[in-house]
Amino acid sequence: HGCEGFLATIHDTTSDVSSIHDQPIVSEFPDVFPDELPGIPPVREVEFNIELIPGAEPISKAPYRMAPIEL
């Protein structure tokens, strides 16, 4: 399964960058990016939300780590 993503850049006419392919991530993976953007992504409804509780803080719990001999 694949996902569709969008990469947009702002072209500064006073800059030396002349092409989207001059961007490091685009030049590293040229097969992934189309030559032209298909357009602005459609507006979509929010399918979920996370209700925030005022004053809530992250849980302070040490990360789980296995001892090297257990690996």
N, C-alpha and C positions, 0 to 999 in steps of 0.2 A: 504494500500500500504506500502510496506517495502523498505528499502534501504539497499544496501550491503555496509558494511564498513570494513576497515582493521585496525588491531592493530598489530604493529610489535614492538618487543623489541630486544635489544642487550644483549646477554648473556655474562657477564663478568666472566671468569673462576676463577678470584681471589675473586669473591664475594660469599656471602653465599646464594644468591638467586639461587635455583636449578630448578625451574619450572615456567612456565608462570602462573600457578594457584596461585603462591605466590604473584603475583601482586595484590594490593588491589582492583582495579576495576574489574579484572577478577574473583577474588574469590567472589565478591559481586553479580555478575551476571553470574554464570557459564553456564546457559542455552543458553546464547546469543553467547558465544565464542566457536568455534570449537576446538577440541583438537590439530589439526594441521592446519597451514595456507595453503590455496589452491594454493598459489603461489603469485608472484608479480602481482599487478593490471596491466591490459593492458594499453598501452599508448593510450590516447584519444585526439582527437582534441579539441581545445578550442571552445566552442559553443558561447561564448560571450566575450566581453572585455569592460573595462571601460577606456575611454580615460581620461588621467589626464591633467589638465591645469596647467602649471608652475606658481607658486606663489599663487595658489588658497588656501583658508583657510576654515575651517569648519564654518558653519553658527552659529552665536552666538544668540541662541534663547532659552529662558527658557522652560523647559519641562512643558507640560500641566498637571495640577493636579486638580482633583475635590475636592471640599470641602466635609468633612465627612457627612454633612447633605444631600448632593446631592446623596450620595451612597445609 
